[in-house]
């Protein structure tokens, strides 16, 4: 039996500047200038297109181990 740490509620929420459906997080067309910092680790598809994001920081996608699709 392996121990699994409890999932924090903050990790389950959809970012306020996005909409979520299943494991998909859609932050497109929200006028963002930065990648949201509160993207949940469970996301498999992340859409950030049609925003004003001009620069990607080295830690913008840190902890998103399940991410399979990214649209910038």
Protein Blocks (a to p, Z undefined) as FASTA:
>chain_A
ZZdddddfklmpccfkbccehjbccfehklpabdcfkbcfkbmbdcfehiabfbdcfklm
goilmbmbdcZZ
